[in-house]
Amino acid sequence: MTILSSRIGGLSELAGRYDGILCDVWGVLHNGVAASPDTIAALSAFRRQSGAVVMITNAPRPREPILEQLAGLGVPFGGNDATFDDVVTSGDVTRMLIGEMSPAVFHLGPQRDMQIYHGLHVDLVEKDVAETVVCTGLFDDETETPEDYRDLLAELRGRDLPLICANPDIVVERGDRLVWCAGALARDYEALGGRTYVVGKPHRPIYERAFARLCEAAGRQIGRDRVLAIGDGMPTDVAGAAAYGIDLLYISAGIHAAEYGDPDHPDPARLATFLHAHHAKPVAWMPRLQW
């Protein structure tokens, strides 16, 4: 019989067990359109109790543009009432990997992600002369799907080009719908036998960087048993927390909400079956983060 983790009414019920939080951004803090006031209040309250909070995101851009985006959504950063202490992005970790590859780069993704190359010694070229592919997403995620990239991926695979995936997410919420991400193209490229490099969640490099920033924010070394991950994505947040050996608070009203009914009132049996099918063992769950 599948046993469902406890549903909690607020983060305050768990806060005393932990000294630090690694929290997902897209799907927990905001949905791509608006930030959640309840989530802002919950993370701010945890910080006021002397806890440290680092946001960990698969956004394929460096830290600074993400800070600007969050500020634009009204998420406080800096000062006693800040929502978080720092943010670590997949883009930050990807930049380290790009520096180790051939500088002849074909950029596969939207123009808004070009900041990932800022300050790096790369030569952005067309696909027929590239020696490395950096994928940050679809060129137009408003209208395209991974199927539109079948021929392009086959062409890149035919040249045996390595593909660096800057965002392992398959899909994310944008308002009330889902849009495709770089992880979907990396998945399809790998299925073709292509060499694929992924560094964001659920992979270890982004957690190592985020954990180091968490300890810096706390001003001391924190044991992993005193760190709580918060997230909504099975292949990213949930798998990453499990692999890194930290507890997880599962946010059920995220990208998987349709699997078990009403986002704010999920069917407990269906949710339990879903978690069991993904070998997920969160310490607790709630539809949306609040204090």
Backbone torsions as a table, in degrees:
resi	resn	phi	psi	omega
1	MET	NA	133.1	179.3
2	THR	-77.7	129.6	178.9
3	ILE	-105.5	124.6	-178.3
4	LEU	-86.3	135.3	174.4
5	SER	-59.8	158.9	-176.1
6	SER	-68.3	137.5	169.1
7	ARG	-82.8	133.9	178.5
8	ILE	-114.0	158.2	-179.9
9	GLY	-87.2	-21.1	-179.1
10	GLY	-169.0	160.1	179.6
11	LEU	-60.1	-26.1	-178.7
12	SER	-58.5	-25.4	-179.8
13	GLU	-71.5	-19.6	-178.9
14	LEU	-111.7	-18.1	-167.0
15	ALA	-53.0	-37.2	-176.9
16	GLY	-65.4	-16.6	-179.1
17	ARG	-82.9	-12.8	-167.7
18	TYR	-129.7	150.6	176.4
19	ASP	-106.2	-12.7	-178.0
20	GLY	-151.8	153.3	179.0
21	ILE	-129.3	134.8	168.1
22	LEU	-109.6	108.7	-170.5
23	CYS	-113.8	134.1	173.7
24	ASP	-63.2	154.2	-179.8
25	VAL	-100.1	-68.8	-176.0
26	TRP	-78.6	112.5	-177.1
27	GLY	115.1	-20.0	177.2
28	VAL	-120.7	-56.9	-178.9
29	LEU	-79.5	-38.1	176.6
30	HIS	-149.3	167.8	-179.1
31	ASN	-112.7	20.9	-179.0
32	GLY	91.7	-13.7	-178.7
33	VAL	-123.6	-44.5	-176.9
34	ALA	-141.1	146.1	175.6
35	ALA	-82.9	155.7	179.1
36	SER	-91.7	115.1	177.6
37	PRO	-58.6	-36.8	-179.7
38	ASP	-65.7	-38.5	178.4
39	THR	-68.2	-43.5	176.4
40	ILE	-56.1	-45.9	-178.5
41	ALA	-65.2	-39.5	-177.8
42	ALA	-66.9	-46.6	-179.1
43	LEU	-68.6	-36.5	177.5
44	SER	-64.4	-40.3	179.1
45	ALA	-65.0	-40.0	177.8
46	PHE	-62.7	-41.7	178.8
47	ARG	-63.7	-38.3	-179.5
48	ARG	-65.6	-21.3	176.2
49	GLN	-89.2	22.0	177.2
50	SER	73.3	23.3	173.6
51	GLY	-94.6	155.4	177.7
52	ALA	-104.8	144.4	-178.7
53	VAL	-131.1	124.1	173.4
54	VAL	-121.1	126.9	175.8
55	MET	-81.2	137.5	-177.9
56	ILE	-128.0	117.7	-169.9
57	THR	-134.1	146.5	175.1
58	ASN	-86.5	16.2	176.0
59	ALA	-59.4	131.6	-176.0
60	PRO	-85.0	37.4	-180.0
61	ARG	-132.3	157.6	178.5
62	PRO	-64.8	173.2	-175.5
63	ARG	-58.8	-45.0	-171.6
64	GLU	-60.9	-46.5	177.7
65	PRO	-63.6	-29.9	178.3
66	ILE	-70.8	-39.4	175.8
67	LEU	-61.0	-40.4	178.0
68	GLU	-64.8	-41.6	179.1
69	GLN	-62.0	-45.7	-178.5
70	LEU	-66.0	-38.4	176.8
71	ALA	-61.9	-39.4	178.5
72	GLY	-65.2	-25.3	177.8
73	LEU	-89.5	2.7	177.2
74	GLY	83.1	25.0	178.7
75	VAL	-92.7	115.9	-177.1
76	PRO	-66.5	137.7	175.5
77	PHE	-140.7	126.9	-176.8
78	GLY	97.8	134.0	179.6
79	GLY	92.1	176.3	-175.5
80	ASN	-66.1	-27.2	-177.4
81	ASP	-96.0	13.3	-179.3
82	ALA	-63.0	148.6	178.2
83	THR	-76.2	-32.1	-176.1
84	PHE	-149.1	166.2	-179.4
85	ASP	-94.8	-30.7	-178.6
86	ASP	-164.1	169.3	176.4
87	VAL	-135.5	137.8	176.3
88	VAL	-119.8	128.7	-176.1
89	THR	-113.5	156.0	172.5
90	SER	-61.1	-32.7	178.1
91	GLY	-61.3	-39.2	178.2
92	ASP	-59.2	-47.4	-176.3
93	VAL	-72.9	-34.3	178.1
94	THR	-62.9	-38.2	179.1
95	ARG	-57.2	-37.0	177.9
96	MET	-63.4	-40.6	-179.4
97	LEU	-71.3	-39.3	178.8
98	ILE	-57.2	-39.1	-179.4
99	GLY	-64.5	-17.4	-179.7
100	GLU	-94.3	-6.6	-175.5
101	MET	-105.2	177.4	176.4
102	SER	-60.2	138.7	-177.5
103	PRO	-76.9	-6.7	178.1
104	ALA	-82.2	94.9	-167.6
105	VAL	-110.9	132.1	168.4
106	PHE	-98.9	120.5	-178.9
107	HIS	-87.8	117.7	177.8
108	LEU	-108.5	99.0	-177.4
109	GLY	158.9	177.9	-177.4
110	PRO	-74.6	158.8	179.6
111	GLN	-60.9	-29.4	-176.0
112	ARG	-63.8	-15.0	-177.5
113	ASP	-96.1	6.8	-175.2
114	MET	-65.9	-15.9	178.7
115	GLN	-63.9	-15.1	-179.4
116	ILE	-63.8	-21.4	-178.1
117	TYR	-95.8	-2.6	-175.2
118	HIS	-58.7	123.5	178.5
119	GLY	84.1	-4.2	178.9
120	LEU	-93.7	150.9	178.6
121	HIS	-88.5	81.5	178.5
122	VAL	-127.0	155.8	176.9
123	ASP	-119.0	104.1	-177.9
124	LEU	-75.7	119.1	-172.3
125	VAL	-130.7	171.8	175.9
126	GLU	-74.8	161.9	-172.0
127	LYS	-63.2	-29.1	-175.1
128	ASP	-75.8	-12.7	177.0
129	VAL	-119.7	1.7	-178.6
130	ALA	-70.9	155.0	174.2
131	GLU	-119.4	-9.9	176.8
132	THR	-142.4	142.2	174.3
133	VAL	-112.4	129.1	173.4
134	VAL	-113.3	116.4	-177.6
135	CYS	-105.7	117.7	176.8
136	THR	-107.9	-6.2	179.9
137	GLY	155.9	-166.7	174.3
138	LEU	-82.4	153.8	177.4
139	PHE	-60.6	-39.4	179.2
140	ASP	-139.4	93.6	-176.4
141	ASP	-77.2	-3.2	175.8
142	GLU	-78.8	-29.8	-173.9
143	THR	-123.0	-21.1	-173.7
144	GLU	-96.5	162.6	173.6
145	THR	-131.6	166.7	178.0
146	PRO	-56.5	-27.7	179.6
147	GLU	-60.4	-30.2	179.8
148	ASP	-67.7	-12.4	-175.1
149	TYR	-107.3	7.8	-176.2
150	ARG	-58.5	-48.0	-177.8
151	ASP	-68.9	-40.6	179.6
152	LEU	-62.9	-45.7	179.7
153	LEU	-63.3	-37.8	178.1
154	ALA	-64.3	-38.9	178.3
155	GLU	-64.9	-44.5	178.8
156	LEU	-64.6	-39.6	177.7
157	ARG	-64.9	-36.0	179.0
158	GLY	-62.0	-26.8	176.9
159	ARG	-94.5	1.7	178.3
160	ASP	56.5	41.9	179.6
161	LEU	-81.4	137.6	173.5
162	PRO	-71.3	140.2	179.8
163	LEU	-116.6	119.2	176.0
164	ILE	-94.5	121.9	-179.6
165	CYS	-97.6	116.6	-176.9
166	ALA	-87.1	-8.7	179.3
167	ASN	-146.0	101.8	-177.1
168	PRO	-69.6	-9.8	179.9
169	ASP	-59.5	138.4	174.1
170	ILE	-80.5	-49.7	175.4
171	VAL	-139.2	159.4	170.8
172	VAL	-138.3	161.0	174.6
173	GLU	-77.2	137.7	167.3
174	ARG	-129.6	99.8	-172.4
175	GLY	68.2	-120.6	-177.6
176	ASP	-105.4	20.9	178.5
177	ARG	-138.8	170.2	-180.0
178	LEU	-106.8	140.2	176.3
179	VAL	-123.8	150.6	-177.5
180	TRP	-76.8	147.7	-179.0
181	CYS	-124.1	178.5	-177.1
182	ALA	-59.3	-31.9	-178.7
183	GLY	-58.7	-30.4	178.6
184	ALA	-67.6	-39.7	178.7
185	LEU	-71.5	-38.2	176.9
186	ALA	-63.9	-39.8	176.4
187	ARG	-58.6	-46.2	-177.9
188	ASP	-70.1	-34.9	178.8
189	TYR	-67.2	-41.7	177.7
190	GLU	-63.8	-36.5	178.2
191	ALA	-63.5	-26.4	176.5
192	LEU	-81.5	-3.2	-177.7
193	GLY	92.0	11.2	-178.2
194	GLY	-75.1	152.9	177.1
195	ARG	-77.4	117.1	-174.0
196	THR	-124.3	133.6	-179.9
197	TYR	-121.7	122.4	-177.1
198	VAL	-128.2	130.9	-176.0
199	VAL	-120.0	-16.4	-179.0
200	GLY	-76.1	-170.7	177.9
201	LYS	-57.2	133.7	14.8
202	PRO	-97.1	16.9	-171.6
203	HIS	-81.8	154.5	-169.1
204	ARG	-64.1	-36.9	-174.6
205	PRO	-55.9	-40.5	-178.3
206	ILE	-70.8	-31.3	177.9
207	TYR	-72.3	-37.6	177.3
208	GLU	-61.4	-43.9	-180.0
209	ARG	-66.7	-44.3	-178.8
210	ALA	-65.9	-39.2	179.9
211	PHE	-65.2	-39.9	177.9
212	ALA	-62.6	-41.4	178.8
213	ARG	-66.9	-34.1	178.9
214	LEU	-64.1	-44.2	179.4
215	CYS	-66.6	-36.8	176.4
216	GLU	-62.5	-42.7	-179.6
217	ALA	-65.6	-36.0	-179.8
218	ALA	-77.4	-20.8	-178.2
219	GLY	77.3	17.7	-179.9
220	ARG	-164.0	166.5	175.8
221	GLN	-76.3	132.4	179.3
222	ILE	-111.4	134.2	175.6
223	GLY	-72.5	147.3	-179.1
224	ARG	-62.9	-25.6	178.3
225	ASP	-72.2	-6.9	178.1
226	ARG	-110.3	19.1	-179.9
227	VAL	-119.0	134.3	179.1
228	LEU	-115.4	126.8	171.5
229	ALA	-91.7	143.6	177.0
230	ILE	-127.6	124.8	-179.0
231	GLY	-168.2	172.6	-175.4
232	ASP	-123.3	-8.5	-174.3
233	GLY	-100.4	123.9	-179.9
234	MET	-61.0	-52.9	-175.4
235	PRO	-75.9	-7.8	-177.4
236	THR	-117.2	-75.4	-176.3
237	ASP	-63.2	-47.8	-175.3
238	VAL	-70.5	-50.1	179.8
239	ALA	-63.7	-38.2	-178.8
240	GLY	-66.8	-43.2	178.4
241	ALA	-62.7	-42.4	179.8
242	ALA	-63.6	-44.4	-178.0
243	ALA	-66.7	-32.9	-178.3
244	TYR	-86.6	-9.9	175.1
245	GLY	81.0	36.9	177.4
246	ILE	-124.3	155.3	-179.5
247	ASP	-67.5	156.9	-178.4
248	LEU	-131.6	134.8	166.4
249	LEU	-102.8	116.7	-175.8
250	TYR	-89.8	128.6	176.4
251	ILE	-97.9	108.6	-167.9
252	SER	-81.5	-18.9	-175.8
253	ALA	-89.0	22.2	-179.9
254	GLY	-90.0	-138.1	-171.5
255	ILE	-68.0	-18.3	-178.3
256	HIS	-100.7	8.2	-171.8
257	ALA	-55.6	-34.4	-177.0
258	ALA	-67.1	-14.5	-178.0
259	GLU	-72.9	-19.4	-173.7
260	TYR	-140.8	28.1	170.3
261	GLY	102.5	-151.2	-178.7
262	ASP	-56.7	125.5	-177.6
263	PRO	-53.5	-39.2	-177.5
264	ASP	-90.3	-11.2	178.8
265	HIS	-139.5	66.4	-176.5
266	PRO	-66.0	150.3	176.6
267	ASP	-71.7	117.9	-174.7
268	PRO	-57.6	-39.7	-178.9
269	ALA	-66.8	-43.5	179.7
270	ARG	-67.4	-38.4	178.0
271	LEU	-65.4	-42.5	178.8
272	ALA	-61.1	-42.8	178.7
273	THR	-63.5	-41.2	179.7
274	PHE	-63.1	-47.5	179.4
275	LEU	-62.4	-41.8	-179.8
276	HIS	-63.6	-40.9	-179.1
277	ALA	-63.1	-27.6	-179.7
278	HIS	-101.8	11.3	178.8
279	HIS	56.0	32.7	-178.6
280	ALA	-91.0	132.0	-178.9
281	LYS	-131.6	66.7	178.5
282	PRO	-66.7	152.9	177.3
283	VAL	-71.7	-23.5	178.5
284	ALA	-167.6	171.4	177.4
285	TRP	-146.1	159.2	174.1
286	MET	-158.7	152.4	-178.1
287	PRO	-61.8	-48.7	-179.6
288	ARG	-138.5	145.7	-175.9
289	LEU	-71.0	129.3	173.1
290	GLN	-150.6	166.9	-175.4
291	TRP	-81.0	NA	NA
